[in-house]
Amino acid sequence: MSSVALFDLPASAANSSAMRPAAPTNPGRRSYDDVDRVTYLGTHQPSWLARPEFGEDCVPLCVANHRLSGRKTLPRAVTPWMLDSGGFTELSKYGQWTVTPYEYAAAARRYYDEIGMMDVCAIQDWMCEDEILAKTGLTVERHQYKTVASFLNLMTLDADLPWMPVLQGFTLDDYLRCVDLYEQAGVDLTIEPVVGIGSVCRRQTTDEAVRIIETLWSMGIRLHGFGFKVTGLREAAHLLYSSDSLAWSLNATKRAPMPGCTHQHCGNCPRYALAWRNRLLNSLPDHRQLLTLTA
């Protein structure tokens, strides 16, 4: 793997073929009423991947790379899950990625083989919030180039893993430019199983964020929303193919523990997480039609 030459900017359409096989037809804009939209339950505890209560109810989980890396033994999953790259943590702390593409691809391959049941693994994208741009010293455009390059690099290193490309930007024009960058690199996002949309979680209930999501959805892109909270899902759940949330954990740290719990708070409590999930499902508009599994 170390002999593979990687690049910092995405290849041009002139010298790059599509990274995944083309679909027979362009799916175009579609409703998600006929599919199970999945919201992955974020957790700090990799051991939850093997907990029977999550397997029994098929509650999909989301675990970050830094929670798994360096472990000698890994849990065997009993429920589907997604790998989060931990990009916000990396860039907010260091202003750059300290995990190389080689290291990340090797780690993801190990998780895929040893843990099993991995639905998707997020690429090493570059967020575009002001605080992250200030930390890296780079522009939105440069972050977008690096995000597209990450997808191409990881596909080059291990094309058999379920890498999820990510769209980054801040304004609607930014996101449309990012779509164009993928297209110029030979990647048709409308045939990807799912595409992450970054840098909207802190403004997910705003009219601007909903307009961005709605525009990308109308282009036939199956969107995954990172870090969506209850209020954000109420606004945009019908436009998202999937999403993930760790909001329940922060919520729990600010409350007294559930009756019967002996810990100081329920920030890492599976009972609280499952109860929070049930409340969310009952609060979403037309939740029975939405078929969201968890949050």
Secondary structure, 3 states (H helix, E strand, C coil): CCCCCCCCCCCCHHHCCCCCCCCCCCCCCCCCCCCCCEEEEECCCHHHHHCHHHHHCCCCEEEEHHHHCCCCCCCCCCCCEEEECCHHHHHHHHCCCCCCHHHHHHHHHHHHHHCCCEEEEECCCCCCCHHHHHHHCCCHHHHHHHHHHHHHHHHHHCCCCCEECEECCCCHHHHHHHHHHHHHCCCCHHHCCCEEECCCHHHCCCHHHHHHHHHHHHCCCCEEECCCCHHHHHHHHHHCCEEEECHHHHHHHCCCCCCCCCCCCCCCCHHHHHHHHHHHHHHCCCHHHHCCCCC
